[in-house]
Amino acid sequence: MATIGEIGGNGNAGRELVIVGGVSGSGKSTVGALLAQRLEVPFIDADSLHPEANVAKMAAGLPLDDIDREPWLVRIGEVLAEHADGGLVLACSALRRTYRNTIRAVEPSTVFVTLSGSRELIAARMNARADHFMPASLLDSQLAAFEPLEADESGADIDVDAHIDDIVDAAMNVVRQGPAPA
């Protein structure tokens, strides 16, 4: 495994601000934690930044609306900005471009790695999890909301129908490219 000093990259070694996004069950937390380990930066799961009302709503099987998400997305951007000098990997669904734009409005140097896969694969992963507040019944609403990254967004989409090491390698390649020029 290469260290950040060995892989070179965008000149921001140790200062990467990365969001690993995608629907629930796509592997955001697993990939994010492993990516952070490789980059030698902290990892935070954005679920821990949700207000309690959002967690309760999702646990009750109700999808969040954009009014629920707005303060959460701003907080995510603030947390990224707080780590601008040292770097951070954060797992966050970031399903829609407008959500990513809200985060980028606070911290523009954020790079997005979005994870995607077939409904069947992700549903199987969700059903295998224990003690997670997001029920599999909300998968379809998340898939319907998901908007892949557009060409002018910093980052890339990665298919999760692969070995975890290959997924993290692909994420590292995205991070090496760094944010797109403003």
N, C-alpha and C positions, 0 to 999 in steps of 0.2 A: 504494500500500500504506500502510495506517495504521500509525502507531507506537503503542506501548502508551499513551503519554500522550494520544493522540487518541481512542482507543477507550473510555476511561473504564473502567467495569467494577466489579469487586467491591471496590475500595479497596485491593487487594493488589498494585497494579502493580509488576512486577519481582520479586514474591515468590511467583509461582504455582508450585505443586508439582503436576505433571501426569504421569500415566502414559498413554501411548498404547499400548493393548493390542490383542490379537487373535491369531489363529492365525499361524503362520509363513507368510510370503508375502502377508499382508494389507496390507503397506506401513507397518508400525510405524516402522521406522527412517527411511524417507523422510519420512513425515508428521511424525514427531517432530522430525527435524532442521529441517524447514521451520517448524514451529510454534515451536521454540526460537528460531530466527532472528527470527521476527516479534515474539516476546515479549522478545527481547534477554536471554535467559537461557541457561545452558549446556545441552548435550544429552549424555546418556549412553545407550548401548545396554546394557540389563541383561544381554545375553548376555556382556558383558565381566566381569560380576560372578559368573558361574557358577564353581563350583569345577571344577578340571580333570577330576575324575572324572565330573561331569555332562556336560561337553563330549565326553569320550571315549565315554560311553555313547550319547549322541545320534548321534555320528558313526558309531557301529557299527550304527545303525538301531534302537536300543532306546529306547522311550519312558521318560521319567523317571517315578518314582513319587513319592508325596507325601513320603516320607522323604527322597528326593533334593532335593526342592524346598524343604523347610522352612528350612534355613539360608540358602538363596539369597533367599527371600522376606523373611526378617528383615533380611538385608544390604541389600536394596533399600529397605526402610523406613528403615534407618539412614542410607543415602546421601541419601534425600529429606530426612530430619531435619537432616542436616549442611548442607543447602542452604536451610533454612527462611528465612533472612534475605535471600537473594539470588534464590531461585527456581531451578527445574530442570524440564526435560522429560526423561522417561526412557521409552524403549521397552521394554516388558515384556509378555509374552503375557497374564498375569493372567487366565487362561481361566475360572477358577472363582471363585465368590463367596468361598469359604473362603480362596483365595489372596489375593484383594483384602482380605479381613478381616485376614489376617496382616500385610499391608503397612500397612493403616490402624491396626492396633493399635500400631504403632511411630510412624507419622506420620498422624494423623487428618485433616489438612487436604488430603490428596491428592485430586485430581480425576481421574477416569478417563474417557478417550476410547477407546472400543473400536471397532475397525474390523472390519467383516464384509462378506462377499460370497458369491457362489455358489462351490461347490466347483470348477466348471470354470474360473472366472476366476482363483481363487487357485492352482489347480494349474498353470495356464499360466504364471503369474508365477513360481512356484517352479521350474518346468522351464527358464525363461529365465535364471535366476541361475547364476552361476559361483562356485565356491569358497565355498560356504556350507555350514556343518557340518550343517544340518538337511536330511535328504533328503526328497524329495516323498513317499516311502513312508510317512512319519509324519503326513501331512496328515489322513487319516481319523481317526486317534486324537486329533488336536487338535480336529477338528470335533466329534467325539463328546463331548469334554470341555468345549467352550465353553459357558458360561452367560452369556447377555446380562445387562447390568446390570439390577438390579431398581429399582423406583420409589424406594426409600429410599436408594439409592446415589448419591453425588455424581458426576455426569457424564452421558454419553449414548453411545449406539451410533450409528455413522455407516457408511452403505453406501459401499463403495469402488468401486462401479461408476459412477464419475464422474471428471471431470478433476481432477488433483492440486490445482489452485488452489481448486476448489470444496470438496474434502475438507478442506483446511487452513482455509478460511473457516469451514466448519461446526465444525471443532475450536476455532477462535478464539471462536466464539459460545458453545460449551460452557464454555470457560475464563472468559469474561466473566461467566458466571452464578456461578462460584465454587463452593466446597463447600457442600453442604446444611447447614442449621443442625443442630447436635448435639442 
